[in-house]
Amino acid sequence: MGTLYHVIRKFDIINPMRSLRKTQKPLKTVLFFVLFLYLCLCLSMQISVHDTTLPEEDCTLYYIVNADGMKGLGHSILLLTDQNGCGTVLSFNGMQCSLGESLLGKAGVGKMSTGTMSAEEVTAFLRTGDLHLDGDQLNGNYDWALYRPVSAEDCQAVLAQAQVYIRTQERFQDLYSRWALTGQEAEKAALAQEMEAMSRDKTLPLYRIYTNNCDHVARELAGSADDSMQDFNMRTWHRTPNGNLKAFSRMVPQWGAVSLGENSLTEKLLEFFIIF
């Protein structure tokens, strides 16, 4: 009996919960350390409001993020202001595929929404973060903006690069309109095949939620006017608009940073915790 008792004690057969508790202690320590490390990273990546110190130019380029846009994934846009303070907004989003299809990795033609604002509307937007324009993702509350002065030629370069997205969406919209209006089944099938073929055309700037989404395109277009953005785009590992905005702000402090209006509790939490 003595020998059997010692065997039972050795393998904790009498009290299996004792072994479980012993295993849980180091696991809790690891989880606490990971949480502490993540909180430290969140604190280290917070954006501080500051003005740009770059030389005065005719126009301004804004890289702007809505932290709770796209159902909490975030949404990025660009704002270009001219010599008179009037603004042009560029917003890229998926159009051909649903959100579910996009999350499953399906590529599709995207929509480059554009909108214009008067100088007074630009001032109000930068004060409140409220955007009220016609177009996809051009109506909502935005939270943070990074900005820098640029020349009129830089603005034209950004707008010129956006044209390839606009031409692609216009081609798709033409096909879709013809598909919706035709009553000929053969023509309808041919148009549907042509639209589907566009989603597989690697020569087109398609929307891919993981590799060419709103934030990728906003930064790509901004890179037309800023070398530091081009360099950041080649190096970044971040995947969300919020993470990229914060990482870029820390990498290039010469860009100004401004908070747009009063953020809600949800926006503040997303702004703080989303760093990847």
C-alpha positions in Angstrom: 0.0 0.0 0.0 2.9 2.4 0.8 4.4 1.9 -2.6 1.0 2.5 -4.4 0.4 5.6 -2.3 3.7 7.1 -3.4 2.9 6.4 -7.0 -0.5 8.1 -6.7 1.2 11.1 -5.0 3.9 11.3 -7.7 1.4 11.5 -10.6 -1.3 13.5 -8.7 -3.9 10.8 -9.3 -5.7 11.7 -6.1 -6.0 15.4 -6.9 -5.8 16.1 -10.7 -6.8 19.8 -10.1 -3.4 20.3 -8.3 -1.6 19.6 -11.6 -4.0 21.9 -13.4 -3.3 24.7 -11.0 0.4 24.2 -11.4 0.0 24.5 -15.1 -2.2 27.6 -14.9 0.3 29.6 -12.9 3.0 29.9 -15.6 0.2 30.4 -18.3 -1.2 33.3 -16.4 2.2 34.8 -16.0 2.8 34.6 -19.8 -0.6 36.1 -20.6 0.0 38.9 -18.1 3.4 39.6 -19.7 1.9 39.6 -23.2 -0.9 42.0 -22.1 1.6 44.3 -20.4 3.8 44.3 -23.5 0.9 45.1 -25.7 -0.2 48.0 -23.5 3.3 49.4 -23.6 3.3 49.2 -27.4 -0.1 51.0 -27.5 1.2 53.7 -25.2 4.4 54.1 -27.3 2.4 54.6 -30.5 0.0 57.3 -29.4 -0.2 60.4 -31.7 0.6 63.8 -30.3 -1.0 66.9 -31.8 1.6 69.1 -33.4 2.1 71.6 -36.3 4.1 70.9 -39.4 7.5 72.7 -39.7 7.9 72.3 -43.4 8.3 75.4 -45.6 5.1 77.2 -46.7 3.6 75.9 -49.9 0.5 76.7 -52.0 -1.5 73.5 -51.1 -1.8 71.0 -48.3 -2.1 67.2 -48.4 -4.0 65.5 -45.6 -3.9 61.7 -44.8 -7.1 61.1 -42.7 -8.5 58.1 -40.8 -11.9 57.2 -39.5 -11.0 54.8 -36.6 -14.4 53.1 -36.5 -15.1 53.2 -40.2 -15.7 49.9 -42.2 -17.3 48.2 -39.2 -14.4 49.0 -36.9 -11.6 48.1 -39.4 -11.0 51.8 -40.1 -11.2 53.8 -43.3 -8.6 56.2 -44.8 -9.1 59.1 -47.2 -7.0 61.8 -48.7 -7.8 65.5 -48.7 -6.1 68.0 -51.0 -6.5 71.7 -50.5 -5.6 74.3 -53.1 -4.2 77.9 -52.8 -7.7 79.2 -52.0 -8.4 76.6 -49.3 -10.9 74.6 -51.3 -10.6 70.8 -51.0 -10.8 67.6 -53.1 -11.4 64.3 -51.2 -10.4 60.9 -52.5 -11.9 57.7 -51.0 -11.2 54.2 -52.3 -13.5 51.2 -51.4 -14.7 47.9 -52.7 -17.5 47.9 -55.2 -17.7 44.6 -57.2 -17.5 42.3 -54.1 -19.4 42.2 -50.9 -17.7 42.6 -47.6 -18.0 38.8 -47.0 -16.4 38.0 -50.3 -13.6 40.5 -49.7 -12.9 39.0 -46.3 -12.6 35.6 -48.0 -9.9 37.1 -50.2 -11.9 37.7 -53.4 -10.6 40.7 -55.5 -12.8 43.0 -57.4 -13.1 46.4 -59.0 -13.0 49.2 -56.4 -14.7 52.6 -56.4 -12.7 55.8 -56.2 -15.2 58.3 -54.7 -14.3 61.9 -55.2 -15.8 65.0 -53.7 -15.1 68.8 -53.5 -15.5 71.3 -50.7 -15.4 75.0 -50.4 -12.8 76.6 -48.1 -15.5 77.1 -45.5 -16.5 73.4 -45.7 -12.8 72.4 -45.4 -12.4 74.5 -42.2 -15.6 73.0 -40.7 -14.5 69.5 -41.5 -11.1 69.9 -40.0 -12.7 71.3 -36.8 -15.4 68.7 -36.4 -14.3 65.7 -38.4 -17.8 65.5 -40.0 -17.8 64.9 -43.7 -21.0 65.3 -45.6 -20.4 64.6 -49.3 -22.1 62.4 -51.9 -20.2 59.2 -52.4 -19.0 56.0 -50.8 -17.3 56.6 -47.4 -17.6 60.4 -48.0 -20.3 60.8 -45.3 -19.1 60.1 -41.8 -17.1 61.3 -38.8 -13.3 61.2 -39.1 -10.9 61.2 -36.2 -7.2 62.0 -37.1 -5.4 63.7 -39.9 -1.7 63.9 -40.7 -0.8 66.8 -43.1 2.0 68.5 -44.9 2.3 71.5 -47.3 2.7 70.5 -51.0 3.0 72.3 -54.3 0.2 72.6 -56.9 2.2 70.2 -59.1 2.2 67.6 -56.3 -1.5 67.8 -56.0 -1.8 67.3 -59.8 0.4 64.2 -59.5 -1.9 62.7 -56.8 -5.0 63.4 -58.9 -3.3 62.0 -62.0 -2.5 58.8 -60.3 -6.1 58.4 -59.1 -7.3 58.5 -62.7 -6.4 54.8 -63.3 -8.8 53.8 -60.5 -11.5 56.1 -61.8 -11.2 54.8 -65.4 -11.4 51.2 -64.1 -14.5 51.8 -62.1 -16.1 53.7 -65.0 -15.5 50.7 -67.3 -17.1 48.4 -64.7 -20.0 50.7 -64.2 -20.7 50.8 -67.9 -20.7 47.0 -68.1 -23.0 46.7 -65.1 -25.5 49.3 -66.5 -25.6 47.4 -69.8 -26.1 44.1 -67.9 -28.9 45.5 -65.8 -30.8 47.0 -68.8 -30.5 44.3 -71.4 -33.2 41.7 -71.8 -31.1 39.5 -74.0 -30.0 36.4 -72.0 -27.0 35.8 -74.2 -25.8 39.4 -73.9 -26.5 39.4 -70.2 -24.3 36.3 -69.7 -21.5 37.7 -71.9 -21.5 41.0 -69.8 -21.5 39.0 -66.6 -18.5 37.0 -67.8 -16.7 40.3 -68.7 -17.3 41.8 -65.3 -16.1 38.6 -63.6 -13.0 38.6 -65.9 -12.1 42.1 -64.6 -11.9 40.7 -61.0 -9.1 38.4 -62.2 -7.2 41.0 -64.4 -3.9 41.5 -62.6 -3.2 44.6 -64.8 -6.0 46.5 -63.1 -5.8 48.2 -59.7 -8.3 46.0 -58.0 -9.6 46.3 -54.5 -8.2 43.6 -52.2 -9.1 44.0 -48.6 -5.8 42.6 -47.3 -3.3 44.0 -49.9 -4.9 47.0 -51.7 -7.6 48.5 -49.6 -8.6 52.1 -48.8 -5.5 52.7 -46.7 -3.0 51.2 -49.2 -4.4 53.3 -52.0 -4.5 56.5 -49.9 -0.9 56.0 -49.0 0.0 55.1 -52.5 -1.5 58.3 -53.8 0.1 60.4 -51.1 3.4 58.9 -52.0 3.1 60.7 -55.4 3.7 63.9 -53.4 5.9 62.7 -50.6 9.1 60.6 -50.6 8.8 59.7 -47.0 5.4 58.1 -47.6 6.9 56.1 -50.5 9.6 54.9 -48.1 7.1 54.0 -45.4 4.9 52.1 -47.9 7.9 49.9 -48.8 8.6 49.0 -45.2 5.4 48.9 -43.2 4.0 45.7 -41.8 0.9 47.3 -40.3 -2.5 46.2 -41.7 -5.1 48.7 -40.4 -5.5 52.4 -41.2 -5.2 53.2 -37.5 -2.0 51.3 -37.2 -0.4 52.8 -40.3 -1.4 56.4 -39.4 0.2 56.1 -36.0 3.3 54.3 -37.2 3.8 56.9 -40.0 3.3 59.8 -37.6 6.1 58.4 -35.4 8.4 57.7 -38.3 7.9 61.2 -39.9 7.3 63.8 -37.2 7.7 66.6 -39.7 4.1 65.9 -40.9 1.6 67.8 -38.7 -1.0 65.9 -36.7 -4.4 67.1 -35.7 -7.4 65.5 -34.0 -10.7 66.2 -35.8 -13.4 67.1 -33.4 -14.4 65.2 -30.2 -14.0 61.5 -30.4 -16.5 59.0 -28.9 -15.5 56.4 -26.3 -15.5 53.7 -29.1 -13.3 55.9 -31.3 -10.9 56.5 -28.4 -10.6 52.8 -27.6 -10.0 51.9 -31.2 -7.5 54.7 -31.5 -5.6 53.5 -28.5 -5.7 49.7 -28.9 -5.5 49.2 -32.7 -1.8 49.2 -33.5 -1.3 46.3 -35.9 
